[in-house]
Amino acid sequence: MNELRDFDIANYLDNKEIIAEYLTQILEDGDVDEFIGAINDIARAKGIGSIAKETNLNRESLYKTFKKGSKPRFDTVLKVLNALDVKLVAVA
C-alpha cells in the first residue's frame, strides 16, 4: 500500500516566478508569522547551508530565526531575502 507523504511547499519553490507569487500571496494576507514561515520554506528550497554561507549567519541560528512563532530582526530578514535574490517592493 502506498503511504501519503506530508505536503512540503519547499519541493515546489524551484523558480523565481513561483517564489515571487508565493511571497506575494503571503504578503497580501498580512500574516507576519506566515511571511516568516514562507521565508523559511524558500530558504529550505534553496538550501539552508548556502543561505548561511552567503549571509554569514550560523545554519542553526537560521533554523531558529525562521521557525514558527519567532520574531526575527528586520535586518536578518533582509539579509536572507537578499541571499534568496528576493526584493520587496512597495506599491501605492
Phi, psi and omega in degrees: 000137178280135176265142174281137176262153177296140178289133177229109182302332181302333179291345185247358181269071190247006173207162187299322182294317179294317179298315180297317180294319178301309180294323178300314179297319179296316181294325178297328178290333176078014180267113183298318180297321177295321179297314178297318177296323179295320176298318177300315179302315181293319179297320177295321179296321181277337182109109182301322181300316180290325177294318179300315179298314185292329183264354186059032176251149179292137181304314181296322180291329176296317177300316180292320183298323186250019175282161181304132178088356180283160178233076183292155175292147182298322180295328176292317177301315180296320178301314182291316177300320178298316178296331178275359182062039178247130178245133174272138182230133175265134180232132179261000000 
